[in-house]
């Protein structure tokens, strides 16, 4: 009986929907092909922020998100990010893609509206 219950619980764990865990930017850069086309969640430090408007009038933001290494982030609209800030980004990772004559490598396209967030500060251990 115990073996059947354990087997059932093991099978249930295998069929449960996976929970999106935080990925390491360094792991993504070390093996970009294994993350290509996948939805990722990363946290790092912002650098090289550029807020632009396309020829069609669409606002967008690009920046680098770094741990030891960096990934490039593309976000629709003008994202509320500043150099040196720590943010979390969720979105689709592309190892390499050519758009016209421009090639994008190691880029995350942030999810609209919820793709960029400032991580919550750690809970204080001091009593109130």
PyMOL commands that set and color helices and strands:
alter all, ss='L'
color gray80, all
select helices_A, chain A and resi 2-15+25-30+32-35
alter helices_A, ss='H'
color red, helices_A
select strands_A, chain A and resi 39-53+59-66+70-76+86-99+102-110+116-117
alter strands_A, ss='S'
color yellow, strands_A
deselect
rebuild
show_as cartoon
